[in-house]
């Protein structure tokens, strides 16, 4: 059973999200306000946290950092509204594994939390468009691009292949099918990539791949063997 912790100060929104999640036989949900969220996460050890980063008395970014520093940290996706804007990008930089709009439909919500639980990244259309717009701007600055290329130069040819597929949004299972590799082998490769790049999730890895302008399917000449 996959456990989801919903962190929000609005009792009606919490109750609605919990009802949707618990309509699925393979999911269960706990709820918490911002003030008690960290203690509840320590107690119930959720697989996924849906975190509202804009709560009244609670600093959502500080709470996100605290959740990610827990032993065996949960996958944290932020709950956002279309007006959140740059807050979403800040959360992704800190290490959020995704972003969902608060009015996400029931089927999409269930699909998203299942994807998060198995290690995938989930971005709403809003978050994806904000991220791509910022990356388009950053890639014009040579310093960001050069640093990303320096970082990816440490990757092997196989790791380069996997990184480009992460940037395309493929899951570990999808990558394994494309490269004819077991999911466990892909998972180990992804972990090695994260360690070499100094990132904690697929969004951050994809950002570096995009900044480096990695050509899909063609390993860089500076890659290690």
Backbone bond lengths (Angstrom), bond angles and torsions (degrees), N, CA, C in turn:
res aa  C-N    CA-C-N  psi(-1)  N-CA   C-N-CA  omega(-1)  CA-C   N-CA-C  phi
1 X - - - 1.462 - - 1.527 110.01 -
2 X 1.314 116.97 131.25 1.461 122.34 179.18 1.524 109.41 -92.11
3 X 1.337 115.84 127.90 1.467 120.74 -177.11 1.524 110.00 -102.39
4 X 1.317 115.69 128.73 1.458 123.28 179.40 1.527 108.61 -113.58
5 X 1.326 117.23 129.13 1.465 121.71 173.82 1.524 108.14 -104.62
6 X 1.334 115.69 122.66 1.463 122.05 179.94 1.521 107.93 -100.81
7 X 1.341 116.01 119.13 1.463 120.81 -177.89 1.523 109.28 -113.32
8 X 1.332 115.00 110.63 1.457 120.83 -177.94 1.520 108.15 -162.67
9 X 1.323 116.80 146.50 1.463 120.25 -179.44 1.522 113.75 -89.54
10 X 1.321 116.96 -1.46 1.465 121.21 178.97 1.536 109.42 -96.22
11 X 1.339 118.21 108.56 1.464 120.52 -176.44 1.526 113.13 -58.71
12 X 1.327 118.45 -36.43 1.463 121.11 -178.58 1.527 111.23 -68.23
13 X 1.331 116.80 -43.20 1.456 119.87 178.38 1.517 110.91 -65.11
14 X 1.345 116.57 -43.46 1.472 120.05 177.82 1.520 110.80 -57.59
15 X 1.329 115.67 -46.80 1.470 119.88 -177.31 1.524 111.00 -64.07
16 X 1.333 116.91 -39.77 1.458 119.99 179.93 1.517 112.43 -65.39
17 X 1.341 116.27 -44.71 1.460 119.69 178.56 1.523 111.34 -64.93
18 X 1.326 115.78 -38.98 1.467 119.14 179.57 1.531 110.75 -64.30
19 X 1.325 116.43 -40.65 1.465 119.46 -179.69 1.526 110.77 -63.49
20 X 1.326 117.09 -40.97 1.463 120.15 179.01 1.527 110.43 -64.22
21 X 1.332 116.74 -47.82 1.462 120.44 -177.07 1.523 111.45 -63.04
22 X 1.323 116.66 -42.17 1.471 119.31 -176.54 1.522 112.66 -79.83
23 X 1.341 117.27 -0.30 1.473 119.55 171.85 1.526 110.62 -75.00
24 X 1.336 116.49 -14.01 1.468 121.29 178.63 1.522 109.83 -95.30
25 X 1.317 116.94 137.35 1.469 121.59 -176.26 1.517 113.48 -68.59
26 X 1.335 117.32 -22.36 1.465 120.40 -175.42 1.525 113.17 -99.09
27 X 1.332 117.40 3.74 1.458 120.93 -176.78 1.520 111.18 -126.58
28 X 1.326 116.24 147.00 1.455 121.18 169.94 1.519 108.65 -136.54
29 X 1.322 116.10 159.68 1.462 119.40 -172.93 1.516 111.84 -135.85
30 X 1.338 114.06 145.94 1.459 122.42 168.95 1.528 106.62 -121.46
31 X 1.327 116.71 156.55 1.452 120.53 -179.32 1.525 110.16 -125.49
32 X 1.332 115.52 153.31 1.462 120.43 178.30 1.521 108.99 -158.99
33 X 1.325 115.75 148.46 1.449 120.68 169.60 1.518 109.00 -81.81
34 X 1.316 116.15 172.53 1.454 119.66 -176.94 1.508 114.15 -60.56
35 X 1.339 117.14 -37.70 1.464 120.94 -174.48 1.521 112.57 -65.92
36 X 1.334 116.49 -35.92 1.468 119.36 -176.76 1.524 113.34 -104.08
37 X 1.323 117.88 6.46 1.461 121.21 -171.86 1.526 112.89 -62.71
38 X 1.318 117.85 -44.68 1.463 120.11 -176.84 1.524 110.98 -65.27
39 X 1.327 116.82 -43.12 1.460 120.39 178.40 1.527 110.44 -63.56
40 X 1.328 117.09 -39.71 1.461 120.51 179.02 1.520 111.05 -66.82
41 X 1.327 117.05 -38.01 1.465 120.28 177.87 1.526 110.81 -64.53
42 X 1.327 116.42 -39.52 1.474 119.49 176.73 1.517 110.74 -64.45
43 X 1.323 116.23 -36.81 1.465 120.27 -176.30 1.525 112.21 -73.46
44 X 1.331 116.97 -49.23 1.469 119.05 -171.26 1.529 113.52 -97.50
45 X 1.353 117.83 -11.70 1.458 122.82 176.79 1.533 112.09 48.98
46 X 1.332 116.63 65.23 1.471 120.31 -177.78 1.520 112.47 -69.25
47 X 1.317 114.84 156.74 1.462 120.49 173.69 1.523 110.70 -80.08
48 X 1.324 115.64 -36.18 1.462 122.24 -177.48 1.524 108.75 -135.44
49 X 1.320 116.42 140.49 1.466 122.02 172.68 1.521 108.31 -118.19
50 X 1.331 116.22 129.30 1.458 121.97 171.00 1.516 106.25 -101.28
51 X 1.326 116.61 110.59 1.461 122.28 -168.54 1.524 112.01 -115.97
52 X 1.325 115.53 122.01 1.459 120.35 171.37 1.531 107.06 -78.71
53 X 1.324 117.04 119.59 1.467 118.88 -176.42 1.525 112.36 -89.00
54 X 1.336 116.72 -2.59 1.463 119.78 -179.46 1.521 109.32 -121.35
55 X 1.326 115.05 74.13 1.459 121.82 177.61 1.520 108.98 -108.98
56 X 1.318 115.57 149.75 1.455 121.27 -172.74 1.516 116.09 -49.44
57 X 1.333 116.83 -73.08 1.463 120.38 -173.27 1.523 112.98 -92.02
58 X 1.311 117.77 -2.80 1.464 121.34 -176.07 1.523 110.46 -108.34
59 X 1.332 116.03 131.75 1.455 121.19 174.20 1.525 108.02 -79.28
60 X 1.320 116.31 104.34 1.456 120.33 -175.99 1.514 113.91 -62.74
61 X 1.336 117.44 -33.61 1.461 120.25 179.94 1.525 110.99 -69.84
62 X 1.331 116.91 -41.20 1.465 120.71 177.41 1.523 109.99 -63.96
63 X 1.328 116.58 -41.11 1.466 120.46 178.74 1.522 110.45 -64.64
64 X 1.325 117.34 -40.36 1.464 120.83 177.21 1.524 110.49 -58.25
65 X 1.328 116.97 -47.13 1.466 120.51 178.36 1.525 111.32 -59.55
66 X 1.337 116.87 -43.70 1.466 120.73 -179.42 1.531 111.00 -63.23
67 X 1.314 117.58 -40.75 1.464 121.01 179.25 1.526 110.94 -64.14
68 X 1.323 116.47 -39.69 1.463 120.39 -178.70 1.517 113.16 -73.53
69 X 1.341 116.34 -15.36 1.464 120.27 178.64 1.525 112.64 -94.33
70 X 1.334 117.55 0.24 1.462 120.52 176.39 1.527 110.24 -67.10
71 X 1.335 117.69 153.07 1.470 119.42 171.73 1.532 109.01 -60.51
72 X 1.313 117.79 136.26 1.463 121.54 -175.56 1.529 110.02 46.78
73 X 1.323 117.73 62.72 1.462 121.15 -172.67 1.523 113.08 -62.60
74 X 1.317 116.45 149.47 1.468 119.98 176.86 1.516 110.63 -73.32
75 X 1.312 116.21 165.07 1.458 121.47 169.64 1.524 106.73 -80.74
76 X 1.307 116.68 124.41 1.468 120.72 -175.25 1.521 109.87 -112.72
77 X 1.337 115.34 123.81 1.463 121.11 172.65 1.524 107.78 -115.49
78 X 1.309 116.22 136.88 1.457 119.20 -179.37 1.518 110.45 -85.81
79 X 1.329 114.75 143.51 1.458 121.83 172.61 1.523 107.28 -94.77
80 X 1.307 116.10 129.30 1.457 119.31 -171.84 1.522 111.16 -135.76
81 X 1.314 114.93 164.08 1.457 122.55 170.42 1.526 107.26 -113.57
82 X 1.342 117.91 160.56 1.468 119.38 -179.78 1.524 113.63 -57.18
83 X 1.352 116.88 -22.12 1.464 119.68 -178.80 1.527 113.12 -83.49
84 X 1.337 117.57 -4.06 1.469 120.47 -173.92 1.524 112.43 -66.19
85 X 1.332 116.64 -35.55 1.456 121.00 174.41 1.517 114.64 54.61
86 X 1.343 115.60 -119.22 1.456 122.02 -174.07 1.527 112.87 -63.63
87 X 1.330 117.29 -21.25 1.465 119.09 178.50 1.520 111.06 -59.89
88 X 1.324 116.26 -36.45 1.462 121.11 178.75 1.526 110.20 -63.01
89 X 1.326 116.98 -45.07 1.461 120.55 -179.47 1.515 111.28 -64.45
90 X 1.333 116.55 -38.27 1.465 119.98 177.72 1.520 110.39 -62.00
91 X 1.328 116.93 -43.82 1.466 121.20 179.58 1.521 111.42 -62.96
92 X 1.325 117.49 -40.45 1.459 120.75 178.82 1.525 111.06 -65.53
93 X 1.326 116.90 -37.69 1.458 119.58 177.47 1.523 111.16 -65.34
94 X 1.320 117.31 -37.86 1.461 120.74 179.86 1.519 110.89 -65.02
95 X 1.332 116.91 -32.70 1.461 119.41 178.94 1.509 115.33 136.66
96 X 1.332 117.92 9.95 1.465 119.52 176.29 1.524 109.50 -59.02
97 X 1.323 115.83 142.88 1.462 120.91 -177.33 1.515 112.31 -87.90
98 X 1.330 116.43 -1.02 1.451 118.36 179.79 1.505 112.03 172.58
99 X 1.321 114.43 -179.42 1.457 121.24 179.29 1.526 108.40 -145.51
100 X 1.317 115.96 131.99 1.462 122.35 175.99 1.518 109.40 -125.59
101 X 1.315 116.83 143.22 1.451 119.97 173.71 1.530 109.66 -74.75
102 X 1.325 116.17 148.38 1.457 120.32 -178.04 1.529 112.67 -64.09
103 X 1.328 116.32 -23.89 1.466 119.16 179.98 1.528 112.41 -100.11
104 X 1.344 116.74 22.61 1.461 120.81 176.30 1.526 110.26 -55.88
105 X 1.318 116.51 135.97 1.466 121.28 -179.51 1.514 112.70 -66.22
106 X 1.345 117.26 158.16 1.466 121.23 -175.93 1.524 114.62 -55.14
107 X 1.323 118.06 -48.59 1.459 119.83 -177.05 1.526 111.75 -65.26
108 X 1.328 115.80 -41.46 1.465 119.61 178.62 1.522 111.14 -65.80
109 X 1.327 116.49 -37.76 1.464 119.89 178.53 1.519 110.80 -62.07
110 X 1.332 117.15 -46.64 1.465 120.75 -178.99 1.528 110.92 -64.41
111 X 1.319 116.54 -43.23 1.463 120.25 177.59 1.524 110.75 -60.44
112 X 1.335 115.41 -40.83 1.462 120.52 -176.26 1.519 112.11 -67.80
113 X 1.332 118.23 -44.44 1.463 118.76 -177.74 1.529 110.64 -69.20
114 X 1.319 117.54 -32.56 1.471 119.63 175.35 1.533 110.12 -65.73
115 X 1.315 116.40 -42.00 1.471 120.24 178.92 1.527 110.69 -63.92
116 X 1.317 117.26 -42.16 1.461 120.83 177.91 1.525 110.99 -61.42
117 X 1.322 116.78 -41.92 1.462 121.38 -176.18 1.523 112.75 -62.49
118 X 1.329 117.57 -28.85 1.473 119.77 -178.97 1.526 111.63 -98.15
119 X 1.344 116.82 10.21 1.457 119.29 171.88 1.509 116.56 102.55
120 X 1.321 117.73 4.84 1.457 119.82 179.76 1.526 111.32 -86.65
121 X 1.309 115.83 162.74 1.457 122.73 176.52 1.521 108.89 -99.68
122 X 1.316 115.84 139.00 1.464 120.69 -178.89 1.524 108.69 -126.83
123 X 1.319 116.71 121.95 1.462 121.56 179.48 1.520 109.97 -124.66
124 X 1.314 115.78 131.68 1.452 119.87 171.16 1.528 108.64 -66.69
125 X 1.317 115.81 164.51 1.461 119.71 176.86 1.522 110.71 -57.67
126 X 1.327 116.52 -38.87 1.463 121.38 178.37 1.522 110.72 -59.52
127 X 1.335 116.81 -52.37 1.463 120.52 -177.38 1.517 111.25 -62.43
128 X 1.322 116.62 -41.17 1.461 119.84 -179.61 1.528 111.18 -64.01
129 X 1.329 116.65 -42.10 1.470 119.33 -178.90 1.520 111.27 -67.99
130 X 1.334 117.40 -38.91 1.462 120.80 177.44 1.527 110.88 -63.73
131 X 1.322 115.25 -43.76 1.458 120.09 -178.52 1.525 110.77 -63.89
132 X 1.321 116.48 -45.90 1.457 119.47 -178.44 1.528 111.31 -65.87
133 X 1.339 117.31 -37.81 1.457 120.14 178.84 1.524 110.92 -62.85
134 X 1.342 115.49 -41.74 1.463 118.60 -179.99 1.520 111.00 -68.77
135 X 1.323 116.58 -39.23 1.459 119.54 179.89 1.532 111.73 -65.71
136 X 1.318 116.33 -37.68 1.461 119.52 176.98 1.520 110.24 -58.97
137 X 1.328 115.44 -39.68 1.462 119.84 179.74 1.520 111.14 -71.14
138 X 1.345 116.70 -43.49 1.460 120.67 -176.85 1.523 112.09 -66.06
139 X 1.333 116.12 -36.05 1.460 119.86 -175.37 1.528 110.76 -65.35
140 X 1.335 116.46 -20.80 1.460 120.30 177.51 1.530 111.70 -73.07
141 X 1.322 116.65 -17.09 1.461 120.58 179.72 1.526 108.90 -94.49
142 X 1.321 117.17 118.05 1.458 121.63 -171.21 1.521 112.77 -62.11
143 X 1.335 118.38 -31.84 1.464 120.06 -177.21 1.528 111.19 -61.29
144 X 1.337 116.60 -45.21 1.463 120.29 179.71 1.521 110.70 -64.39
145 X 1.316 116.67 -41.41 1.458 121.20 -179.46 1.523 111.32 -67.12
146 X 1.325 117.10 -44.55 1.464 120.58 -179.73 1.526 111.73 -63.94
147 X 1.334 116.68 -40.81 1.464 119.94 178.93 1.518 110.65 -64.19
148 X 1.321 117.32 -41.06 1.463 120.45 178.77 1.518 110.83 -64.72
149 X 1.317 117.39 -39.66 1.464 119.90 178.29 1.525 111.29 -66.14
150 X 1.330 116.24 -36.98 1.472 119.68 176.78 1.521 109.97 -62.15
151 X 1.320 116.86 -42.13 1.465 121.02 -178.16 1.527 111.29 -66.88
152 X 1.323 117.17 -43.27 1.468 119.57 -177.20 1.525 112.45 -75.27
153 X 1.333 117.52 -15.31 1.470 119.90 178.27 1.519 112.27 -64.53
154 X 1.343 117.41 -19.59 1.466 120.73 -179.85 1.527 112.52 -80.87
155 X 1.327 117.07 -7.34 1.460 120.46 -176.42 1.522 111.66 -83.48
156 X 1.309 115.71 147.09 1.463 120.80 173.43 1.527 109.01 -73.93
157 X 1.326 116.06 169.53 1.464 120.43 178.83 1.530 110.68 -59.67
158 X 1.338 117.87 -42.28 1.456 121.05 179.13 1.527 111.10 -65.90
159 X 1.330 116.72 -41.26 1.461 120.00 178.28 1.529 111.04 -64.54
160 X 1.320 115.90 -35.84 1.465 120.30 175.80 1.525 110.41 -61.50
161 X 1.331 116.33 -46.03 1.459 120.21 177.78 1.524 111.14 -56.80
162 X 1.320 115.51 -47.37 1.460 120.28 -177.52 1.525 110.69 -65.41
163 X 1.338 117.32 -40.28 1.463 120.28 179.65 1.528 111.17 -62.05
164 X 1.322 117.43 -42.18 1.461 119.10 179.32 1.531 111.04 -64.21
165 X 1.327 116.90 -32.89 1.462 119.71 178.13 1.529 111.56 -73.96
166 X 1.341 116.18 -33.98 1.461 119.46 172.52 1.523 109.27 -59.89
167 X 1.336 115.78 -43.70 1.458 120.55 -179.92 1.525 111.81 -64.18
168 X 1.328 117.23 -27.03 1.452 121.38 176.45 1.526 112.34 -78.44
169 X 1.350 116.33 -9.49 1.455 120.39 179.32 1.510 115.02 92.49
170 X 1.325 117.54 13.42 1.466 120.16 -178.62 1.520 110.66 -76.67
171 X 1.316 116.24 145.35 1.460 122.45 174.48 1.522 109.57 -79.72
172 X 1.344 116.52 169.96 1.468 119.92 176.71 1.520 111.26 -58.95
173 X 1.327 116.13 -40.72 1.468 120.05 -179.75 1.526 110.70 -64.44
174 X 1.334 116.68 -41.52 1.467 120.57 179.06 1.530 110.90 -65.08
175 X 1.328 115.75 -41.69 1.470 119.83 178.66 1.526 109.89 -62.96
176 X 1.342 115.94 -43.36 1.457 120.23 179.09 1.520 112.16 -59.11
177 X 1.335 116.61 -42.19 1.463 119.78 178.93 1.526 111.05 -65.57
178 X 1.324 117.09 -40.55 1.466 119.64 -178.48 1.523 111.40 -67.92
179 X 1.337 117.59 -36.75 1.464 121.02 -176.91 1.530 112.93 -99.05
180 X 1.325 116.91 1.53 1.467 122.55 -176.65 1.525 110.42 56.61
181 X 1.314 115.69 52.29 1.456 123.11 178.63 1.526 109.40 -125.79
182 X 1.332 116.07 153.17 1.451 120.35 174.08 1.522 110.59 -68.96
183 X 1.333 116.50 151.62 1.463 120.45 -179.40 1.523 111.10 -60.96
184 X 1.340 117.14 -35.70 1.462 120.60 178.74 1.525 111.74 -63.85
185 X 1.329 116.05 -39.62 1.465 120.14 178.06 1.522 110.51 -64.51
186 X 1.338 116.16 -41.96 1.472 119.98 178.47 1.524 110.02 -64.56
187 X 1.321 116.63 -42.07 1.466 120.15 179.96 1.529 111.09 -59.60
188 X 1.346 116.97 -42.42 1.467 120.72 177.98 1.529 110.68 -64.10
189 X 1.324 116.52 -39.73 1.460 121.05 179.80 1.530 110.42 -65.28
190 X 1.323 116.60 -43.19 1.467 120.81 178.08 1.520 110.27 -60.73
191 X 1.328 116.30 -42.22 1.468 120.51 178.64 1.529 110.92 -61.31
192 X 1.342 116.99 -42.09 1.463 120.65 178.41 1.535 111.07 -63.65
193 X 1.330 116.10 -39.62 1.468 120.63 178.15 1.523 110.54 -62.19
194 X 1.338 116.21 -46.67 1.466 120.08 179.18 1.523 110.86 -58.13
195 X 1.334 116.24 -43.19 1.468 120.36 -179.16 1.529 111.15 -63.89
196 X 1.315 117.29 -43.67 1.459 120.68 -178.10 1.529 111.75 -68.16
197 X 1.327 116.37 -35.21 1.460 119.86 -178.05 1.525 112.54 -88.44
198 X 1.344 116.77 -11.95 1.451 120.09 -178.99 1.511 113.26 70.25
199 X 1.349 116.87 36.71 1.463 121.53 179.79 1.527 109.24 -117.32
200 X 1.330 115.28 167.14 1.466 118.93 -177.01 1.523 113.14 -116.14
201 X 1.321 118.42 -9.01 1.463 118.32 179.88 1.523 110.96 -154.02
202 X 1.318 115.65 177.55 1.459 122.49 -173.33 1.534 112.15 -70.99
203 X 1.323 116.33 -31.77 1.463 118.94 178.52 1.526 109.96 -62.10
204 X 1.339 116.18 -48.44 1.461 119.99 -178.93 1.530 111.29 -64.00
205 X 1.331 116.94 -38.03 1.468 120.28 177.12 1.529 110.48 -64.60
206 X 1.331 116.69 -42.08 1.465 120.63 -179.87 1.529 111.30 -64.59
207 X 1.330 116.35 -35.96 1.464 120.27 177.55 1.528 110.36 -60.26
208 X 1.329 116.86 -44.72 1.472 120.43 179.63 1.523 110.19 -65.32
209 X 1.326 117.04 -41.04 1.465 119.81 178.52 1.521 110.84 -60.72
210 X 1.313 116.01 -41.66 1.462 119.72 -179.03 1.525 111.21 -68.42
211 X 1.332 116.26 -43.75 1.467 119.67 178.52 1.519 111.86 -60.96
212 X 1.341 115.21 -35.93 1.464 119.72 -179.36 1.521 112.67 -77.58
213 X 1.334 116.25 -6.56 1.468 122.16 -178.93 1.529 110.69 55.75
214 X 1.320 116.16 45.18 1.459 119.32 -177.65 1.518 110.64 -65.43
215 X 1.328 118.29 128.28 1.465 120.42 175.56 1.519 110.05 -73.63
216 X 1.310 117.49 131.77 1.454 121.04 -177.66 1.524 110.75 -64.24
217 X 1.334 115.60 124.42 1.456 120.88 172.18 1.512 116.05 81.59
218 X 1.349 117.57 1.44 1.472 119.56 179.86 1.529 108.87 -121.09
219 X 1.331 117.76 109.95 1.459 119.27 -177.29 1.531 112.18 -64.97
220 X 1.337 118.00 142.18 1.455 120.38 179.91 1.527 111.55 -67.94
221 X 1.307 116.79 147.84 1.478 120.27 -177.08 1.513 111.77 -67.18
222 X 1.347 118.11 -20.55 1.459 120.49 -178.76 1.516 113.07 -90.51
223 X 1.326 118.47 2.89 1.460 120.67 -178.21 1.514 111.29 -66.64
224 X 1.358 114.29 147.26 1.464 118.84 174.57 1.517 109.44 -75.62
225 X 1.276 117.03 156.64 1.468 120.98 179.58 1.506 109.95 -76.40
